[in-house]
Amino acid sequence: MKEPLLFDLSSPGRRGCALPADDMPATPLAAMVPPELLRERDAELPEVSEVDVVRHFTRLSQLNFSVDTHFYPLGSCTMKYNPKINDHLASLPGFASLHPYQPAGTIQGMLALFSKLERLLCEITGMDAFTLQPAAGAHGELTGLLLVRAYHTARGNPRHKVIVPDSAHGTNPSSAHLAGYEVVTVPSNKQGEVDYDKFAAALDDEVAAVMLTNPNTHGVFETRILEIAKAAHQAGALLYYDGANLNALLGLARPGDMGFDVVHLNLHKTFGTPHGGGGPGAGPVGVKRVLEPFLPVPRIAQKDPEGNLCWTTTARRALAGCEPSMATPASSSAPTVISAPMAAVVCAAWRARRSSTPTTSRRS
């Protein structure tokens, strides 16, 4: 369907509204606006009726792919399930009307939800701690890499290389470069997995991290992931998990059990928050216990002396060089509210599966 421009629908003299007569004293425009800012002729705008405008933009909206009318084929970022009830919950005044800088004592419900979501994501991924501060997937990648740098710096050798297989998510090399690392690319084998021999040959004592997507961008599960993790750890490197394709593993397997040390998730891909159109994104980062001291602050403390949840700024920030990822963690309230119900469902599925097929972490 070809939709004409509003200018093509325009008719001289047609109006979309009728305003009541102005009963205020008239003031010449030239008396209020400097001459150099005045137009020499009227603005060339379409002259259309209200119904023309409504029908025009309604027809345009129906040409778009949307989660309500189509399957949205956007690669690994494909819209999955976005329940309307979650959007409704996020619009409740108690959540939607919060100010990011409100005192902690006035947002106890929001802090409790933050804390609950962190615990759910830890259980789902096999991590020990999470930060909800990053506002998008790439933002989470950079935060995770800064945590990697902080860890190695604290051990006396910041290292300067990051291994990124050619089957990893496309933003990984960009994030590694932005974090100041030299990117080492490892090719895939004929099965679409990481070429293990070439991967092992690339490992040395200057490799800070290995960034993997599993299943990878080829859509293939890395069957030698435990060997990759063991080799990376023996070389002193950390294993980074890009959550772009986590949907394939939810409730079945956990990155933490595969040997990953840090993971970023895309709540807009995996846990029901809107994707695209300027909607709230979120890229929380989870870590194993060894990286927890370097997480950006403030974080949620369990209780203050009055028994309330509160923010804490206790962290090894001098070593981390990792300032807060957002102006305030409370800025992520909408994605948190939307994601929490779905995370709870996934977590319940994981618990049910674990009760019938026990899974233990290979590295804590």
C-alpha positions as CSV (number, residue, x, y, z in Angstrom):
1,M,0.0,0.0,0.0
2,K,1.4,3.4,-1.0
3,E,0.5,6.1,1.5
4,P,0.6,9.7,0.1
5,L,2.5,12.5,2.0
6,L,0.5,14.9,4.1
7,F,1.5,17.6,1.6
8,D,-0.2,15.5,-1.1
9,L,-3.4,15.5,1.0
10,S,-3.2,19.2,1.6
11,S,-5.9,21.6,0.4
12,P,-5.7,25.4,0.7
13,G,-7.7,26.7,3.6
14,R,-8.5,23.4,5.2
15,R,-8.1,23.3,8.9
16,G,-7.9,20.5,11.5
17,C,-9.3,22.5,14.4
18,A,-11.4,25.6,15.2
19,L,-10.2,27.8,18.1
20,P,-12.5,30.1,20.0
21,A,-12.2,33.8,19.4
22,D,-9.2,35.4,21.2
23,D,-10.4,37.9,23.8
24,M,-6.9,39.1,24.8
25,P,-5.5,42.4,23.6
26,A,-3.7,41.9,20.3
27,T,0.0,42.6,20.2
28,P,1.8,42.8,16.9
29,L,4.3,40.0,16.4
30,A,7.0,42.5,15.3
31,A,6.7,44.0,18.8
32,M,7.7,40.7,20.4
33,V,10.1,39.1,18.0
34,P,13.4,40.7,16.6
35,P,13.1,41.6,12.9
36,E,15.9,39.2,11.9
37,L,13.9,36.3,13.4
38,L,10.6,37.0,11.6
39,R,9.6,35.0,8.6
40,E,9.2,36.8,5.3
41,R,6.4,34.4,4.2
42,D,4.2,31.9,5.9
43,A,5.6,28.5,6.8
44,E,4.9,25.9,4.1
45,L,2.9,23.4,6.1
46,P,0.2,21.0,4.9
47,E,-3.4,22.1,5.3
48,V,-5.4,19.1,6.3
49,S,-8.4,18.1,8.4
50,E,-8.2,16.3,11.7
51,V,-9.6,13.1,10.1
52,D,-6.9,13.3,7.3
53,V,-4.2,13.4,9.9
54,V,-5.6,10.6,12.0
55,R,-6.1,8.3,9.0
56,H,-2.7,9.1,7.6
57,F,-0.7,8.2,10.7
58,T,-2.9,5.2,11.5
59,R,-2.2,3.8,8.0
60,L,1.5,4.4,8.5
61,S,1.5,2.6,11.8
62,Q,-0.2,-0.4,10.2
63,L,2.8,-0.6,7.8
64,N,5.2,-1.1,10.7
65,F,6.3,-4.5,12.0
66,S,5.1,-4.6,15.6
67,V,4.9,-7.2,18.4
68,D,1.1,-7.0,18.2
69,T,0.8,-7.7,14.5
70,H,3.9,-9.5,13.3
71,F,6.9,-11.6,14.2
72,Y,9.7,-9.1,14.3
73,P,12.7,-10.5,12.5
74,L,15.6,-8.5,14.0
75,G,18.3,-11.2,14.3
76,S,19.3,-12.1,17.9
77,C,17.4,-9.0,19.0
78,T,14.1,-10.4,17.8
79,M,11.1,-9.3,19.9
80,K,10.0,-12.3,22.0
81,Y,7.1,-12.2,24.4
82,N,6.1,-8.8,25.7
83,P,3.1,-9.3,28.0
84,K,0.8,-6.3,28.3
85,I,0.2,-7.0,32.0
86,N,3.9,-6.2,32.6
87,D,3.6,-2.8,30.9
88,H,0.5,-2.1,33.1
89,L,2.4,-2.9,36.2
90,A,5.2,-0.6,35.3
91,S,2.7,2.2,34.7
92,L,1.3,2.0,38.3
93,P,1.7,5.4,40.0
94,G,3.9,3.9,42.8
95,F,6.5,2.9,40.1
96,A,5.9,5.4,37.3
97,S,5.9,8.5,39.5
98,L,9.2,7.8,41.2
99,H,11.9,10.4,41.0
100,P,15.4,8.9,40.4
101,Y,16.8,10.9,43.4
102,Q,14.2,10.2,45.9
103,P,15.5,9.3,49.4
104,A,15.8,5.5,49.9
105,G,13.2,5.6,52.7
106,T,10.5,6.7,50.3
107,I,11.1,3.9,47.7
108,Q,11.2,0.8,49.8
109,G,9.0,-1.1,47.4
110,M,11.2,-0.3,44.4
111,L,14.3,-1.2,46.3
112,A,12.7,-4.5,47.3
113,L,11.9,-5.2,43.6
114,F,15.5,-4.3,42.6
115,S,16.8,-6.7,45.2
116,K,14.4,-9.5,44.2
117,L,15.3,-9.2,40.5
118,E,19.0,-9.3,41.3
119,R,18.5,-12.6,43.2
120,L,16.3,-14.1,40.4
121,L,18.9,-13.2,37.7
122,C,21.6,-14.7,39.9
123,E,19.8,-18.0,40.2
124,I,18.8,-18.1,36.5
125,T,22.4,-17.5,35.2
126,G,24.4,-19.1,38.0
127,M,26.1,-15.8,39.0
128,D,26.7,-14.6,42.5
129,A,25.9,-10.9,42.2
130,F,24.2,-8.5,39.8
131,T,24.1,-4.8,39.0
132,L,21.0,-3.4,37.3
133,Q,22.7,-0.1,36.4
134,P,23.6,-0.6,32.7
135,A,20.9,0.8,30.4
136,A,21.4,-1.4,27.4
137,G,23.3,-4.5,26.1
138,A,26.3,-2.6,24.8
139,H,26.3,-0.5,28.0
140,G,26.4,-3.8,29.9
141,E,29.3,-5.1,27.8
142,L,31.4,-2.0,28.5
143,T,30.6,-2.3,32.2
144,G,31.5,-6.0,32.3
145,L,34.8,-5.3,30.5
146,L,35.6,-2.5,33.0
147,L,35.0,-5.0,35.8
148,V,37.5,-7.4,34.0
149,R,40.1,-4.6,33.8
150,A,39.5,-3.7,37.5
151,Y,40.0,-7.4,38.5
152,H,43.3,-7.8,36.6
153,T,44.6,-4.3,37.7
154,A,44.0,-5.3,41.3
155,R,46.1,-8.4,40.7
156,G,49.0,-6.3,39.4
157,N,48.7,-7.0,35.6
158,P,45.8,-5.2,33.8
159,R,46.5,-7.2,30.6
160,H,45.6,-5.7,27.2
161,K,44.0,-8.4,25.0
162,V,40.5,-9.7,24.6
163,I,39.7,-12.8,22.5
164,V,36.6,-12.4,20.5
165,P,35.6,-15.4,18.2
166,D,34.2,-14.4,14.8
167,S,30.9,-16.1,15.9
168,A,30.4,-13.8,18.9
169,H,27.8,-11.0,18.9
170,G,28.8,-8.2,16.7
171,T,29.1,-5.6,19.4
172,N,31.7,-7.5,21.3
173,P,34.8,-6.3,19.4
174,S,33.5,-2.7,19.5
175,S,33.0,-2.9,23.3
176,A,36.4,-4.4,23.8
177,H,38.1,-1.7,21.7
178,L,36.1,1.0,23.5
179,A,37.4,-0.4,26.8
180,G,41.0,0.0,25.6
181,Y,41.7,-3.6,24.7
182,E,43.4,-5.1,21.7
183,V,40.9,-7.4,20.0
184,V,42.2,-10.9,19.0
185,T,39.8,-12.7,16.5
186,V,39.6,-16.4,16.5
187,P,37.9,-18.2,13.5
188,S,35.2,-20.8,13.5
189,N,35.6,-24.4,12.4
190,K,33.4,-26.2,9.9
191,Q,30.8,-26.9,12.5
192,G,30.3,-23.2,13.2
193,E,31.9,-23.4,16.6
194,V,35.1,-21.8,17.9
195,D,38.2,-23.4,16.4
196,Y,39.6,-24.7,19.7
197,D,43.2,-25.3,18.5
198,K,43.4,-21.7,17.2
199,F,41.7,-20.4,20.3
200,A,44.2,-22.2,22.6
201,A,47.1,-20.9,20.5
202,A,45.9,-17.3,21.0
203,L,45.8,-17.6,24.8
204,D,48.7,-16.0,26.6
205,D,49.3,-14.1,29.8
206,E,48.2,-10.8,28.2
207,V,44.6,-12.1,27.5
208,A,42.3,-10.4,30.0
209,A,39.0,-12.1,28.8
210,V,37.4,-14.3,26.3
211,M,34.0,-13.0,25.0
212,L,31.6,-15.7,23.9
213,T,27.9,-15.9,22.8
214,N,26.4,-19.3,23.5
215,P,24.6,-20.4,21.4
216,N,26.7,-18.3,19.1
217,T,25.7,-16.0,16.3
218,H,25.7,-19.0,13.9
219,G,23.0,-20.5,16.0
220,V,25.3,-23.2,17.2
221,F,25.9,-24.3,20.8
222,E,29.6,-24.4,21.7
223,T,30.0,-28.1,22.6
224,R,33.5,-27.5,23.9
225,I,32.5,-24.7,26.2
226,L,33.8,-26.5,29.4
227,E,37.2,-27.0,27.7
228,I,37.3,-23.4,26.6
229,A,36.5,-22.2,30.1
230,K,39.2,-24.4,31.6
231,A,41.8,-23.2,29.2
232,A,40.9,-19.6,29.7
233,H,41.1,-19.9,33.4
234,Q,44.4,-21.7,33.3
235,A,45.8,-18.8,31.4
236,G,44.5,-16.4,34.0
237,A,41.8,-15.0,31.8
238,L,38.1,-14.4,32.6
239,L,35.2,-15.8,30.5
240,Y,32.6,-13.3,29.4
241,Y,29.1,-14.3,28.4
242,D,27.1,-12.1,26.0
243,G,23.4,-12.7,26.7
244,A,22.2,-12.0,23.2
245,N,21.1,-15.6,22.6
246,L,20.3,-16.5,26.2
247,N,16.7,-17.3,25.3
248,A,17.8,-20.6,23.9
249,L,19.1,-21.7,27.3
250,L,16.6,-20.3,29.8
251,G,15.5,-22.9,32.3
252,L,17.8,-25.5,30.7
253,A,21.4,-24.4,31.4
254,R,23.2,-21.6,33.1
255,P,26.3,-19.6,32.0
256,G,27.7,-19.9,35.5
257,D,27.7,-23.6,35.3
258,M,29.7,-23.5,32.0
259,G,32.5,-21.6,33.6
260,F,31.6,-18.0,32.7
261,D,32.7,-15.3,35.2
262,V,30.7,-12.3,34.0
263,V,27.5,-12.1,32.0
264,H,25.4,-9.3,30.6
265,L,21.7,-9.8,29.9
266,N,19.3,-7.9,27.7
267,L,16.1,-7.5,29.6
268,H,14.5,-6.2,26.4
269,K,15.3,-9.4,24.6
270,T,14.8,-12.0,27.3
271,F,12.5,-10.7,30.0
272,G,9.7,-8.9,28.3
273,T,10.7,-5.2,28.3
274,P,9.9,-3.3,25.0
275,H,12.6,-3.2,22.4
276,G,13.0,-0.3,20.0
277,G,11.0,2.8,19.5
278,G,12.8,4.5,22.3
279,G,11.5,2.2,25.0
280,P,13.5,1.5,28.2
281,G,16.4,-0.8,27.6
282,A,18.4,-2.7,30.2
283,G,21.6,-4.6,30.3
284,P,22.3,-5.9,33.8
285,V,25.6,-7.4,34.5
286,G,26.2,-10.5,36.7
287,V,29.5,-11.7,38.1
288,K,31.0,-14.5,40.1
289,R,32.0,-13.8,43.7
290,V,35.6,-12.8,42.7
291,L,34.3,-9.8,40.7
292,E,31.7,-8.6,43.1
293,P,33.9,-6.1,45.0
294,F,34.3,-4.2,41.7
295,L,30.7,-3.7,40.8
296,P,29.6,-0.1,40.3
297,V,28.1,1.7,43.2
298,P,25.7,2.5,44.7
299,R,24.3,-1.0,45.3
300,I,21.4,-2.2,47.5
301,A,22.3,-3.0,51.1
302,Q,20.0,-5.4,52.9
303,K,19.1,-3.2,55.9
304,D,20.0,0.1,57.5
305,P,19.8,0.5,61.3
306,E,16.1,1.3,61.0
307,G,15.5,-1.9,59.1
308,N,15.0,-0.4,55.7
309,L,16.7,-1.3,52.4
310,C,19.2,1.3,51.4
311,W,22.0,2.2,49.0
312,T,25.6,1.4,49.9
313,T,28.7,3.0,48.3
314,T,31.1,0.3,49.7
315,A,33.2,-0.9,46.8
316,R,36.8,-1.0,45.7
317,R,36.3,1.9,43.4
318,A,39.8,3.1,43.6
319,L,40.9,-0.1,41.9
320,A,37.9,-0.5,39.7
321,G,37.9,2.8,37.9
322,C,34.3,1.9,37.3
323,E,32.0,4.8,38.2
324,P,28.3,4.4,38.3
325,S,26.9,3.3,35.0
326,M,23.9,5.5,35.3
327,A,23.1,8.8,37.0
328,T,21.2,6.8,39.6
329,P,20.3,3.1,39.7
330,A,16.7,4.1,40.3
331,S,16.6,5.3,36.6
332,S,16.1,1.6,35.6
333,S,12.8,1.3,37.5
334,A,10.6,0.6,34.4
335,P,12.6,-2.2,32.9
336,T,12.9,-3.7,36.4
337,V,9.2,-3.8,37.0
338,I,8.5,-5.2,33.5
339,S,11.2,-7.9,33.8
340,A,10.6,-9.2,37.3
341,P,7.4,-11.2,36.6
342,M,8.9,-13.0,33.7
343,A,12.2,-13.6,35.5
344,A,10.2,-15.2,38.4
345,V,8.5,-17.6,35.9
346,V,11.8,-18.6,34.3
347,C,13.4,-19.1,37.7
348,A,10.5,-21.3,38.8
349,A,11.1,-23.4,35.6
350,W,14.8,-23.7,36.4
351,R,14.1,-24.8,39.9
352,A,11.6,-27.5,38.7
353,R,14.2,-28.8,36.2
354,R,17.0,-28.7,38.7
355,S,14.9,-30.8,41.2
356,S,14.6,-33.5,38.6
357,T,18.1,-33.1,37.0
358,P,20.6,-31.7,39.5
359,T,23.1,-29.3,38.1
360,T,26.2,-28.1,40.0
361,S,28.4,-25.2,39.3
362,R,31.9,-26.2,38.0
363,R,33.4,-23.0,39.3
364,S,32.3,-20.7,42.1
